[in-house]
């Protein structure tokens, strides 16, 4: 142990201050990414969460609320509120699950499907945002963040 550092934790992780610094950077990056996304979709009058749900439904249409909530990493009540707003905008509709009357599906409307053609893909939104960072470094960063996420799962 050096004088400038605190002892490593028993699980041989990193210094507590270092991990706090990493989480603070992740938080800052998340906010900057959300602003970047918001700036690119504001003319469509979408929130980042609505945009996320649309992207999920463009990938696989007709999903259950619980599946969308899990994918979005938010509560069902949050998804319900977002879907309510999207339904008012005529982007999605709710449909009964033929196999379970208690369950509903969220399905794209024609307007929701058509929005895909005018919505910039995420790759376009983030293109050029990371000059000076090599593709290999991005891949390593992604792997390290996934490792950190897995370590935090209960």
N, C-alpha and C positions, 0 to 999 in steps of 0.2 A: 504494500500500500504506500503510495506516495503521499507527501504532505498536503498537496493541493487537492487530492481526491478523497471522497468518502469511500468506505469499503464497498466492494461489490455485494450485491444481494446474494442470498444463499443459492438461488437458482442460476447463478453465474450469468446473470443478465448484464445489463450495463449500469452505469452510475445513475442514481435516482434523478439528479439534475439533468443529465443527458437525455433521459427518456422524457422528462417533462418538456425539455426544449424541443424534442421531436414532436410531441403532441401539440405544442403551441404552433410549430411550423405547419403541421397538418391542418390545424384549425384556420390559420391564415390562408393557406392554399385553398382550402374549401371555400372560404368566403370570396377569394379572388376568382375562383372558377365559377361560383354561382353568379357573381357580377358579370363575368364574361358571357355566360350563358344568357342571363337576363337581358343584357344589352343586345344580344343577337336575336332574341325572340320577342322583345317588347312590342314590336310593330304588329305581331300576331295576337297580342293581348293574351299571352299565356304566362303562367308562372312557371318556374323551374319544375315544380312538382307536377303540374299539368303536362308539361313537355315530357317529363319522364314517363308518365302514365301513357301518353300517346305513343311514345317510342316503344314501350312494352307491348301495347296493343297493335302497333304496326308490325311488330315481330310475330306476335301470336294473338290474333283477335279472339274475343270472347273468353275472358278470364274471370275467375271468381274473385270477390273482394279480398278474401283471405290470402290468395296467391299474390295479388297486387300489393297488399300490405307487407307481405314478407319480402317481396322483391324490392319495394321502396324503403324497406327498413323503417316502417312507421306503423302506427296503430290502425286498426280497422276503422275506428271513428274518424281518424284523419282522412283516410281514403274515402270514407263516406261523404265527408264535407267537400273534398276536392271533386269527387264524382258528381255531387249535387250541382256544383258550379259548372262543371263541364257539360252536364245534362241541360242546364239552362242555356248554355251557349250552343246547344244542339251538336256537340262533338261526339257524345256517347249516349247510349241508352242502356237501360237495365232490362234484362230478360230473365225469366224464370228458368231455373235448372229443372229439366224434365225428370231427372232422377232424384231430386231432393227439393221439395217445395219450400223449405226454409232457406235455401241458398239461391243467390242471384248471380248472374253473370253481368259483367260490364262489356259492352260491345260497341265497336265503332259505328258511327252513322256515316252516311255518304260524305257529309261535311268533314267529319273527323278523318276519313280516309283521304279525301282530297287535300287536306292540309299538309299531308306528307310531301306533296309535290312542291310546296312553297316554303317548307321549313328547312333551314340549313342543317345538313347533317353535323353531328358532333365533331367529326373529323375536320370539317370546314371551319367550325367555330374555334377549335384549338390549334388549327394549322398556323405555324409560325410563332406560336406563343412561347416556345422554349428554344430560342437560338442559343447555340453553343453547347447544347446537351446532345450527346450522341444517342443513337437508337439503342445501342447496347446498354448505355447507362439508364435509359428509361425502362428497359426490360429488367435490369437488376433492381431498380427502384421498385417496380411493380412487384417483383418477387419478394423483396424485403417487406413491403407494406402488407402483402398477403400473409407473410410469416407473422408479422406483428398482429394483424387482425385475428389470425388463428390462435395466437397466444392469449388474446383477450376474451375469446369466446368462453362462456361459462361451461 
